[in-house]
């Protein structure tokens, strides 16, 4: 398993900060933060931030579904939404992608719940995402067995007892003070949820949405305008300085300290690329209005 900050118990001083001190992480985080800051300074956000947030959420939701193996093109998705096609029609790709759109549209309202009661927020997120996709009796309920969907090929997840203990430990760490950057905390939350697969279905999408909540709640991206999930799709493709998403996720789960570092570098690059994606959106909207 990963050597991420122990979610078995809050031992030591500032475990997230120890993770942030891994070689190369500070530099990668700085580059990502700079890209987000450049995005947040764009003049369009002074008057049309809601439009950019909506577009970033749509692009992130589509990318998150694609990372789960449900790849529906952006313009095709936009056309379906314009037509008002309900979930449950058009096959699994559409149903899952519409579930992701529904979840990402509600993340702002979940921010307070995430800060106060992360486990309950995760259950609500699974319910929003899975409605019409999985059985109602399974919505928001932690898996009782040891299996479940494994779209990233990460292998068997921990059993229910370890799952519960590690989730409790993660929640405990989230309420502790840390000097670690938001990107590092977000990456660890994301990686742990991939490793634990708490619901046995759609867990990767829950992990990515939770990571987005961390970036929003910890002040890196308060307007939720960074399309980080698009970055997860792009990071590592044609660039051998960082691993692609699947490789990086496997590193977190199985790769020890080196794998954890690989994951952190991937997540930082994904945030950077996501900020650049949204900056291009801002420029496109600005040109259309001129």
C-alpha positions in Angstrom: 0.0 0.0 0.0 0.9 3.6 -0.3 3.1 5.5 2.2 0.7 8.4 2.2 0.1 10.1 5.6 -1.2 7.4 7.9 -5.0 7.3 7.9 -4.8 4.6 10.6 -4.0 7.3 13.2 -2.9 10.9 13.3 0.6 10.2 14.5 3.4 12.6 14.1 3.3 16.3 13.3 1.5 17.4 10.2 1.6 14.2 8.1 0.4 16.1 5.0 3.4 18.4 5.2 5.7 15.4 5.3 4.2 14.2 2.1 4.5 17.7 0.6 8.3 17.6 1.3 8.9 14.6 -1.1 11.4 15.5 -3.8 10.1 17.7 -6.7 6.6 18.1 -5.1 7.1 21.7 -4.0 8.2 22.8 -7.5 5.3 21.0 -9.2 2.8 22.5 -6.7 4.3 26.0 -7.3 3.9 25.6 -11.1 0.3 24.5 -10.6 -0.5 27.3 -8.2 0.9 29.8 -10.6 -1.3 28.6 -13.4 -4.4 28.8 -11.2 -3.4 32.3 -10.0 -3.1 33.4 -13.6 -6.5 32.0 -14.3 -8.1 33.7 -11.3 -6.6 37.1 -12.4 -8.4 36.9 -15.8 -10.6 40.0 -16.2 -13.6 37.9 -17.3 -13.9 36.4 -13.8 -14.7 39.8 -12.4 -18.1 39.8 -14.2 -18.7 36.3 -15.6 -17.2 33.8 -13.1 -20.5 31.8 -12.9 -20.3 31.1 -16.6 -16.7 29.9 -16.4 -17.6 27.8 -13.3 -20.4 26.1 -15.2 -18.2 25.4 -18.2 -15.3 24.1 -16.1 -17.8 21.9 -14.2 -19.2 20.5 -17.4 -15.8 19.8 -18.9 -14.6 18.3 -15.6 -17.7 16.0 -15.3 -17.2 14.7 -18.8 -13.5 14.1 -18.2 -14.2 12.3 -15.0 -16.7 10.0 -16.7 -14.2 9.3 -19.4 -11.5 8.4 -16.8 -14.1 5.8 -15.6 -14.4 4.4 -19.1 -17.5 6.3 -20.2 -16.2 8.6 -22.9 -18.8 10.9 -24.4 -17.6 13.8 -26.4 -18.0 17.3 -25.1 -20.1 18.6 -27.9 -22.2 15.4 -28.0 -22.8 15.8 -24.2 -23.7 19.5 -24.7 -26.2 18.6 -27.4 -27.8 16.0 -25.1 -28.1 18.5 -22.3 -29.7 21.1 -24.7 -32.2 18.5 -25.8 -33.0 17.7 -22.2 -32.4 13.9 -22.6 -32.9 12.3 -19.1 -30.5 9.9 -17.4 -31.2 6.3 -18.2 -31.5 6.9 -22.0 -28.7 6.5 -24.5 -26.8 3.8 -22.8 -24.3 3.6 -19.9 -21.9 6.3 -21.2 -24.6 8.9 -21.3 -26.2 7.8 -18.0 -22.9 7.9 -16.1 -21.8 11.2 -17.7 -25.1 12.9 -16.8 -24.7 11.6 -13.3 -21.3 13.3 -13.2 -22.8 16.5 -14.5 -25.4 16.4 -11.8 -22.9 15.8 -9.1 -20.5 18.6 -10.2 -23.4 21.0 -10.5 -24.1 20.4 -6.8 -20.5 20.6 -5.4 -20.9 24.2 -4.3 -23.8 23.2 -2.1 -21.8 20.3 -0.7 -18.8 22.4 0.4 -20.0 23.1 3.9 -21.1 19.5 4.5 -17.6 18.4 3.3 -15.9 20.6 5.8 -18.1 19.5 8.7 -18.8 15.9 8.0 -16.8 14.4 5.1 -18.2 10.9 5.4 -21.8 12.1 5.1 -20.8 14.3 2.2 -19.3 11.3 0.4 -22.6 9.4 0.8 -24.5 12.4 -0.6 -22.1 12.6 -3.5 -22.6 8.9 -4.3 -26.4 9.3 -4.2 -26.3 12.3 -6.5 -24.0 10.5 -8.9 -25.5 7.1 -8.9 -29.2 7.9 -9.1 -30.7 6.0 -12.0 -27.4 4.1 -12.6 -27.2 1.8 -9.6 -29.9 0.3 -7.3 -31.5 2.7 -4.9 -30.6 0.5 -2.0 -26.9 0.9 -2.8 -26.8 4.6 -3.1 -24.6 6.2 -0.5 -24.0 3.0 1.3 -20.4 1.7 2.0 -19.7 -1.6 0.4 -20.2 -4.6 2.7 -17.9 -6.9 0.7 -14.4 -6.8 -0.6 -15.0 -6.4 -4.3 -16.6 -3.9 -6.6 -15.8 -2.2 -9.9 -12.2 -1.7 -10.8 -12.0 0.4 -13.9 -8.4 1.4 -13.3 -7.2 -2.1 -12.7 -5.9 -1.4 -9.2 -6.6 -4.9 -7.8 -8.7 -5.9 -4.8 -9.5 -3.0 -2.3 -9.3 -3.3 1.5 -11.9 -5.3 3.3 -14.8 -3.5 5.1 -13.0 -3.3 8.5 -9.9 -1.7 7.0 -12.0 0.5 4.8 -13.9 1.9 7.8 -10.7 2.5 9.8 -8.9 4.2 7.0 -11.9 6.4 6.2 -12.1 7.4 9.8 -8.3 8.2 9.8 -8.6 10.3 6.6 -11.5 12.3 8.1 -9.4 12.8 11.2 -6.5 14.1 9.2 -8.8 16.5 7.3 -9.9 18.3 10.4 -6.3 18.7 11.7 -4.3 21.9 10.8 -1.7 21.5 8.1 0.8 23.7 6.4 0.6 21.5 3.3 -0.7 23.1 0.1 -4.2 22.4 -1.0 -3.0 20.4 -4.0 -1.2 18.0 -1.8 -4.2 17.5 0.5 -6.5 17.1 -2.5 -4.2 14.5 -4.1 -4.1 12.4 -0.9 -7.9 12.5 -0.5 -8.2 11.6 -4.2 -5.7 8.7 -4.0 -7.1 7.3 -0.8 -10.6 7.1 -2.3 -9.2 5.4 -5.3 -7.4 2.9 -3.1 -10.4 2.3 -0.7 -13.2 2.3 -3.3 -15.7 2.9 -0.4 -18.9 2.3 -2.3 -17.9 -0.4 -4.8 -19.2 1.6 -7.8 -18.3 4.9 -9.3 -15.6 5.4 -6.7 -13.1 7.1 -9.0 -15.7 9.8 -9.9 -16.3 10.3 -6.1 -12.6 10.6 -5.5 -12.2 13.2 -8.2 -15.2 15.2 -7.0 -13.9 15.1 -3.5 -10.5 16.4 -4.7 -12.3 19.3 -6.4 -14.0 20.1 -3.1 -10.7 20.2 -1.3 -9.3 22.7 -3.9 -12.4 24.9 -3.5 -12.6 24.7 0.3 -8.9 25.3 1.0 -8.8 28.4 -1.1 -6.8 27.4 -4.1 -9.7 27.6 -6.5 -12.6 29.3 -4.5 -14.7 29.9 -7.6 -14.4 26.3 -8.9 -13.1 27.5 -12.3 -10.2 25.0 -12.7 -11.1 22.0 -14.9 -8.6 19.7 -13.1 -10.3 16.5 -14.4 -9.5 17.5 -17.9 -5.9 17.8 -16.7 -6.1 14.2 -15.4 -7.0 13.1 -18.9 -4.2 15.0 -20.5 -1.3 14.7 -17.9 1.3 12.2 -19.0 0.1 12.0 -22.6 3.0 12.9 -24.9 5.0 14.1 -21.8 7.3 11.6 -20.1 8.0 13.9 -17.2 4.8 12.8 -15.4 2.8 9.6 -15.4 -0.6 9.2 -16.9 -3.6 8.9 -14.7 -3.8 5.1 -14.5 -0.1 4.6 -14.0 0.0 7.3 -11.3 -3.0 5.9 -9.5 -1.4 2.5 -9.4 1.7 4.1 -8.0 -0.3 5.6 -5.2 -1.9 2.3 -4.3 1.0 0.0 -4.7 4.2 2.0 -5.2 5.4 3.1 -1.8 7.1 6.4 -1.4 8.1 6.6 -5.1 4.6 5.8 -6.2 3.2 8.5 -3.8 5.6 11.0 -5.3 4.5 10.0 -8.8 0.9 10.5 -7.9 1.5 13.9 -6.4 3.4 15.1 -9.4 0.6 13.9 -11.7 -2.0 15.7 -9.6 0.0 18.9 -9.6 0.4 18.7 -13.4 -3.3 17.9 -13.8 -4.2 21.0 -11.8 -1.9 23.1 -14.0 -3.3 21.8 -17.2 -6.9 22.2 -15.9 -6.2 25.9 -15.1 -4.8 26.3 -18.7 -7.9 24.7 -20.1 -10.2 27.1 -18.2 -8.0 30.1 -19.2 -8.6 29.1 -22.8 -12.3 29.1 -22.0 -12.1 32.6 -20.6 -10.3 33.8 -23.7 -12.9 32.2 -26.0 -15.8 33.8 -24.1 -14.0 37.1 -24.2 -13.4 36.9 -28.0 -17.1 35.9 -28.5 -18.2 39.0 -26.6 -16.0 41.5 -28.5 
